[in-house]
């Protein structure tokens, strides 16, 4: 389950274009990373602002439902982080595929009303239920807020998962900063990978630049398509030039072969091959034939 912070603090514009819009972009990134890593993975969405937490989208593999839930979210009130985590854990408990690992990713950019003891108690209960909780804290956070998050993370952290990422305001997009954190490790993302929501953990491809042309199609499909079309056009152009060059070379080789006289017959009157070499032979042959004829005439006897 992904829990977004839609409190009044999310209106701040220290992240482009705003804190809430930056969360929406990051939610889409996490969803794509999770579902691409394992087709059985599913992601849910809920908010923790306003009058109380609300489940916006139950566990799903359809990105349209996640986007619809983000579109219906209204910015209002203050955050209820403790109640939000409890409801997210309850939603994970009723998942259809019990073999899926349970994970909660919480975005927070507002002060935490709960005290440190309450956060530690909540962390121990969540850990007992084998649920991993990742915090993505961004914005101008007070020291008291980061202290509570550190205490929660220390008590909920197990053998795998449950990371805390504190991302201060900067020129980079929130989603770009999340990619480099351990939260998105192991799902085939650049520099690490993606994780999010509840789902079975799939083996990530890992590594740095494993995408074709160095662009993730899920992040920028238009750029990936343009690069692929450019590559195909260049490949076709090179093949065309190669064929034209081979055809030109073959034509030049044939030009060196002399052409015969098309009007000259292939055989002479005597049935011998015609040509300069065979002409003399055929001529002498004809002379011999004439001599034989004369000899035959001389040998003939007069019978009259």
C-alpha positions in Angstrom: 0.0 0.0 0.0 1.2 3.5 -0.8 0.1 6.2 1.6 0.2 9.8 0.3 0.2 12.9 2.4 -2.6 15.2 1.3 -2.5 17.5 4.2 -2.3 21.3 3.9 1.5 21.0 4.0 1.4 19.3 0.5 0.4 22.6 -1.1 3.9 23.9 -0.7 5.7 24.7 -3.9 9.3 23.9 -2.8 9.0 20.8 -5.0 8.1 21.2 -8.7 5.3 21.8 -9.3 4.0 21.2 -5.8 4.6 18.7 -3.0 1.4 16.8 -3.8 2.0 16.7 -7.6 5.6 15.5 -6.8 4.1 12.7 -4.8 1.7 11.8 -7.6 4.7 11.4 -10.0 6.6 9.3 -7.5 3.5 7.1 -6.9 3.4 6.3 -10.6 7.1 5.5 -10.6 6.7 3.1 -7.7 3.7 1.4 -9.3 5.5 0.9 -12.6 8.6 -0.5 -10.8 6.6 -2.9 -8.7 4.3 -4.3 -11.4 7.1 -4.7 -13.9 9.3 -6.5 -11.5 6.7 -9.2 -10.9 3.4 -9.6 -12.8 1.7 -11.0 -9.6 2.5 -7.8 -7.7 -0.3 -5.5 -6.8 -0.4 -1.9 -5.4 -3.0 0.0 -3.4 -3.4 3.7 -2.7 -4.7 5.6 0.3 -4.4 9.1 1.7 -3.9 10.1 5.3 -5.0 13.8 5.3 -8.3 15.6 5.8 -10.7 14.4 8.4 -9.1 10.9 8.4 -7.3 8.3 6.2 -9.1 7.0 3.2 -8.5 4.0 0.9 -8.5 5.4 -2.6 -7.7 2.3 -4.5 -7.6 -1.3 -3.3 -4.8 -3.6 -4.4 -4.7 -3.6 -8.2 -2.4 -4.1 -11.2 -4.1 -1.5 -13.3 -2.4 1.9 -13.5 -5.6 3.7 -14.4 -7.1 3.0 -11.0 -4.1 4.4 -9.2 -4.3 7.6 -11.4 -8.0 7.9 -10.8 -7.4 7.6 -7.0 -4.8 10.4 -7.2 -7.2 12.6 -9.2 -10.0 12.2 -6.6 -7.7 13.2 -3.7 -8.3 16.6 -2.2 -5.7 18.6 -0.2 -7.1 19.4 3.2 -6.6 19.1 7.0 -3.6 17.6 8.7 -2.0 14.1 8.4 -3.0 11.1 10.6 0.1 9.0 10.1 -0.6 6.4 12.9 -4.2 5.8 11.8 -3.1 5.7 8.2 -0.5 3.0 8.8 -3.0 0.9 10.8 -5.6 1.0 8.0 -3.0 0.2 5.4 -1.9 -2.9 7.4 -5.6 -3.9 7.6 -6.0 -3.6 3.8 -2.9 -5.8 3.3 -4.3 -8.4 5.7 -7.3 -8.9 3.4 -5.2 -9.3 0.2 -6.3 -12.2 -2.1 -2.9 -13.6 -2.7 -1.5 -14.6 0.7 1.9 -15.4 -0.8 2.6 -11.7 -1.5 4.9 -9.9 0.8 3.4 -7.0 2.7 4.9 -3.5 2.3 3.7 0.0 3.1 5.3 3.1 1.6 4.4 6.3 3.4 5.0 9.8 2.0 5.1 12.5 4.6 5.8 16.2 4.4 4.0 17.5 7.5 4.6 17.4 11.2 3.8 14.2 13.1 1.2 14.7 15.9 2.0 11.4 17.6 4.7 11.3 20.2 7.8 9.1 20.0 6.5 6.4 22.3 3.4 6.0 20.3 5.5 5.6 17.1 7.7 3.0 18.7 4.7 1.0 19.9 3.1 1.2 16.4 6.4 0.0 14.8 6.7 -3.0 17.1 3.1 -4.1 16.3 3.7 -3.7 12.5 6.9 -5.7 12.7 5.1 -8.5 14.6 2.7 -8.8 11.6 5.7 -9.1 9.2 4.9 -5.9 7.4 7.7 -3.7 6.0 7.2 0.1 6.2 9.2 2.5 4.1 9.1 6.3 4.8 9.8 8.9 2.2 10.1 12.1 4.2 10.5 15.3 2.1 10.1 19.0 2.7 11.4 21.2 5.4 11.2 18.7 8.3 11.7 19.7 11.9 14.2 17.9 14.1 11.4 16.5 16.2 9.8 14.9 13.1 13.0 13.3 11.9 13.7 12.0 15.4 10.3 10.2 15.5 10.8 8.7 12.1 14.2 7.4 13.1 12.8 5.8 16.2 10.0 4.2 14.2 12.4 2.9 11.6 14.8 1.4 14.1 12.0 -0.6 15.7 10.2 -1.7 12.6 13.3 -2.7 10.6 13.8 -6.4 10.0 16.0 -8.4 7.8 14.6 -6.9 4.6 12.8 -3.7 3.8 11.7 -0.9 6.1 13.9 2.0 4.9 13.8 5.7 5.8 14.6 8.2 3.0 14.8 11.9 3.9 14.8 14.0 0.7 15.5 17.7 1.2 14.2 20.3 -1.4 16.4 20.6 -4.4 16.5 21.0 -8.2 15.8 17.3 -8.9 12.3 15.8 -9.1 11.1 13.9 -6.1 10.8 10.7 -8.2 14.4 11.1 -9.5 15.6 11.3 -5.9 13.7 8.2 -4.9 15.3 6.1 -7.6 18.7 6.4 -5.8 17.3 5.3 -2.4 17.2 1.8 -1.0 13.4 1.9 -1.1 13.6 1.2 -4.9 16.3 -1.4 -4.7 15.9 -4.8 -6.3 13.1 -4.1 -8.9 15.2 -3.5 -12.0 15.3 0.3 -11.8 18.3 2.4 -12.7 20.9 2.4 -9.9 18.7 0.1 -7.9 15.1 -0.5 -8.6 11.5 -0.2 -7.5 9.4 -1.5 -4.7 6.0 -0.4 -3.6 2.7 -1.6 -2.2 2.0 -5.1 -1.3 3.2 -7.8 -3.6 5.5 -10.8 -4.2 9.1 -9.6 -4.5 10.4 -10.3 -8.0 14.1 -10.6 -9.0 15.2 -7.4 -10.4 17.6 -7.0 -13.3 19.5 -4.6 -11.3 22.5 -2.7 -12.7 22.8 0.7 -14.2 21.8 1.1 -17.8 20.1 -2.1 -18.8 17.4 -0.3 -20.8 17.6 -0.2 -24.6 19.1 3.1 -25.8 19.5 4.0 -22.1 15.9 5.1 -21.6 13.2 3.4 -19.5 10.1 3.0 -21.8 7.8 3.1 -18.7 9.2 6.5 -17.7 9.4 8.2 -21.1 7.6 6.1 -23.8 7.6 8.8 -26.4 11.4 9.3 -26.2 12.0 5.5 -26.2 9.8 5.2 -29.3 11.5 8.1 -31.1 14.9 6.5 -30.4 13.8 3.2 -31.7 12.3 4.7 -34.9 15.5 6.6 -35.5 17.6 3.5 -35.0 15.4 1.5 -37.4 15.6 4.3 -40.0 19.4 4.5 -39.8 19.7 0.7 -40.0 17.5 0.6 -43.1 19.5 3.4 -44.7 22.8 1.6 -44.1 21.4 -1.6 -45.6 20.2 0.3 -48.7 23.6 1.9 -49.2 25.2 -1.5 -48.8 23.0 -3.0 -51.5 23.6 -0.1 -53.9 27.3 -0.4 -53.4 27.3 -4.1 -54.0 25.2 -3.6 -57.2 27.6 -0.9 -58.4 30.7 -3.2 -57.8 29.0 -6.1 -59.7 28.2 -3.8 -62.7 31.8 -2.6 -62.9 33.1 -6.2 -63.0 30.8 -7.0 -65.9 32.0 -4.0 -67.9 35.5 -5.6 -68.3 34.1 -8.6 -70.2 34.0 -8.0 -74.1 30.7 -8.4 -75.8 30.5 -10.6 -78.9 28.9 -9.8 -82.3 25.3 -10.5 -81.8 24.8 -10.7 -85.6 27.4 -13.5 -86.1 25.9 -17.0 -86.0 27.0 -19.5 -83.4 27.7 -22.2 -86.0 29.0 -22.0 -89.6 27.6 -23.8 -92.6 29.7 -26.9 -91.9 28.3 -27.1 -88.3 31.6 -25.9 -86.8 31.7 -23.1 -84.1 32.0 -19.7 -85.8 34.7 -17.2 -84.9 38.2 -16.0 -85.6 39.8 -19.1 -84.2 37.5 -21.5 -85.9 37.4 -19.6 -89.2 40.7 -20.8 -90.5 39.9 -24.3 -89.5 36.6 -24.3 -91.2 38.3 -22.7 -94.3 40.9 -25.4 -94.5 38.2 -28.0 -93.9 36.3 -26.7 -96.9 39.4 -26.8 -99.0 40.0 -30.4 -98.1 36.5 -31.2 -98.9 36.9 -29.6 -102.4 40.2 -31.5 -102.9 38.5 -34.8 -102.0 35.8 -34.0 -104.4 38.2 -33.4 -107.2 40.1 -36.6 -106.4 36.8 -38.4 -106.5 36.1 -37.0 -109.9 39.5 -38.0 -111.2 39.1 -41.6 -110.0 35.8 -42.0 -111.7 35.9 -44.3 -114.8 34.2 -43.8 -118.0 31.6 -46.4 -118.3 30.1 -45.2 -121.5 
